Amino acid sequence: MKKTLVIAALALSVTVSAAHSETLNVGMSGGYFPFTFVKLDELQGFEVDFINAIAEETGDDVNFVTMSFSGLVGALETGRIDTIANQITITPEREAKFAFSQPYVFDGAQVVVKKGNEETITSVDDLSGKTVAVNLGSNFEQLLNELPNAADIDIRTYESNIAQDTALGRVDAFVMDRVSSAQLIAESPLPLAFAGKPFSEIRNALPFRNDEKGTELRNRIDAAITTLKENGTLAEISDKWFGTDISVAE
């Protein structure tokens, strides 16, 4: 009888667990190395491993939905996806609209120039009178517009090829997060270099719709992120892709 009760209890546990599992529809661009990119027809990167680790903790399935970066926020707002895993920076404007998880990446905004020009552009002060490219839909255009010399900077938004156009001299510089910039410089044959130090702290997190269902999902995902930080899994994923732990503030 006791054995039967144990088996019945285990069966009930499995049933309850399965009943609570969901499919997380996670949006990402699939074109932002090393965070999310496609290689040999396989979607991979830091964000992919991070979301898969979360799903392991929550018991959910994951459906990755790739689209242009500029379309991700709209897809979240309309319910096509549940969250975005694509280095989404926490800003006051976004916090007013979405329910964010705790930050899981700490970074800084970085100016990058054609190699050889890092002596003439050493800080954001030197961007006056220059053309500066940023990714369309990113937070870097806002960061540049908040600079004291913003009126003197010609900011141009790109869907892609900002590094290529900088290396070819079509624009004077581009702004991206330092982590991604370092990876791009290391992996690309393009002659690029850092221009000075990061000029703004960036905290990346997962955004959710700011309603009852979205907030409940955020709380469940947030608990999983805490576990991944405490058990070292997030640090391991970070070290795999960056050789350092970008999940903690310096």
N, C-alpha and C positions, 0 to 999 in steps of 0.2 A: 504493500500500500504506500509506504513512504517513497519507494522508487517511482511509483506512478505519479505521485504528487509532485516530485521533483521534475520529472519529465514534462508534466502539464505546466508547471510554473515556467520552465525554460521555453516551452512553446509559446506561452502567453507573452513572455518577455520579447521574443523574436517578433511576434505579431504586433505588439505595441510599438517596437522600434521601427518596423517597416511602415506602420501607419503614420508615424511622425516624420518619415523621410520625405524630402521634397526635391524638386529639380530647380537648382539655382541657375537662372539665365544671366550669365556674366558677359558684359560687353567689353570689348577691347579692340584696338586698331589692327593688331597683328603685324604692325610695321614699325615697331619702335624698339630696336635692339638696344640692350639685351632684356628689356622688360617683357615684350611680347612680339614675337616674330615667327615667320614660317620658314622652316628649313627641311628640305626633302619632303615637302607636302605635310609636314607635321608642325602644328602650333606649339611653340615652346617659349621658355623664358622665365624670368624671375616671377612675374605675375601669375603665370600658368601654374608653376610649382606651388606658389603661395596659396592660390585658390584651391588647388587639389588637396593641399594639406589641411585647409579649413574644412573641406568636405569630408575628409577622413575623420575629423573630430566631431562633426555634426551628424554624420551618417547620411548626408544628402548626395544626390547626383549633381553633376555639373554639365551645363550646356553652354559652351563658349560661342558667343555671337560676335563675329568680326565685322567691322564697318569703318568708314573714315572717322578719324578722331572728332571732326567737327560735328558729326551726327550722333555721338554717344549720349550727350546730355539730353537731347530731344527724345532719344529712344528710352531713356530712363524715365523721363517725365510722362511719356505716353504709356508706360507699362510694358513695352516690348522686351525690356531687360529689367532685372532686379537690382543690379548694381553695376559699377564700372571699375575694372581693375586695369588702369592705364596711367599710373602716376598722377592721380587727380589731387591737385593741391587744395588744401583747405583755405578758403578766403571768406571774409565776412559776408560777401554777396552769396556765395554758395551755401554757407551755414544758415542763412536766412531762408533758403529754399529747400535744402536737403538735410536728412539726419545722417551725420557722419559717424563712422567707427572711430576708434582710437587711431592715432597715426601709426603707421608701420614702416614708413621710410622718412628719414630726416636728411635733407639735402640743402643745396644753395643754388641760386641763380648765377650762371656763369657766362661771361662774354667770351666768344671764340672768334679768332681772326685767322686770316691767311698767314701761314708761317713766314716770319720775317717782319710782320707788322706789329708783333707784340711789343716792340720797343716804342712805337708811336701811339698805340692804344694800350694804356696800362691800367685804366680804371674807367668807370662809367662817365666820369667827368670829360674824358676824351672822346665820348660819342657825339658831342655837339658837332653839328654839321656833317654827320655821317649817316649812311643808310644802314639800318640794322634789321635783320630778318628774324621773325619768330614763327613758330608753328601756329596755323590757324586754329582757334579754339582753345589755345593754351593760356596759362595765366601770365605769361611773360610780357605780353603787350601791356597789360595793366601795370605790371611792375615797372616797366619803362616809363609809362605815362605818369607814374607817381614820383619820378625823379625831378629834382629841381631844374634840370636842363632839358626836360621832356619836350618843350616847344621847339628846341633846336635839333631834335633827333628825327630823322625820316624813318619811321617804323613801317616795315612791309611784312604782310602776313603771307605765309606759304603753306600749301598742303604737303609739299615734299621738296627735296633738293636744296634746302637752305645751306647745307654744308658744301655742296657742289658749287653753288653760286658764289659762296664766300671764297672758296679756293680759286675760283675763276675770276674773282675781282668784280663780279656783277653787283655785289653788295659789300660793304666794308666789314661787316661782322654779323654774327648771329648770336642769339641768347637762348640757352637751353639749361637744364639742370646740370650741375657739375658731374654727377655720377654718369649720366648718359653721355655727356661730352667727352669724358675721359675714355669711355668704351669706344666711342666713335673715332676718336683720334687714334686709339691703339689699333683698331681693326681696319680703318680705312687707309687706302694709299694716298688720299688727298692731303696736301700740305697744310695742316691746321695746327693751331697752338692756342693755349689759354691766354687771355688778356687780363692780367691781374687776378685778384682773388674773388670768390663768390661775394655778391653784394646784397643778398637777401636770404634769410632762412626759409626753407620750404618744408612743409609737413604734408606728406601724402597719406590719404585715407580712402576708405570705401564709402561712397555716398549711397543713400537709400531714399526712397520717397518718404516725405515727411507726413505720413499718415499712420493709422494704427497698425496696419499690416507691415508697412515698411519699417516702422520703429521696432516692432516685435522681431522682425528678421535682423535688423541691425543689432539688437541686444544679444541675439543668439550667436551671430557671427562674431560680435565683439568678445564674447566669452571664449570663443575658440581662439581668437587672436591672442588673448591673454595667456591661454594654455600654451600656444606655440612659442610665445616669448619665454615663458617660465621653464619649459622643458628643453629649450635650445634649438628647436626645429627651425624657427624663423632665422636664427643666426646661421644655421647650417645652410639654408637655402641662399641666404645673402652671400655667404662666403663662396658658395659654388659659382655664383654668377659674377661677383665683384671682387672676390679676394679679401673682403673686409665686411664688417657688420654695419650695414647702412640702416638698420632698424632701431638704432639708439642715437640720441642726440649727442653731439660732441661736447 
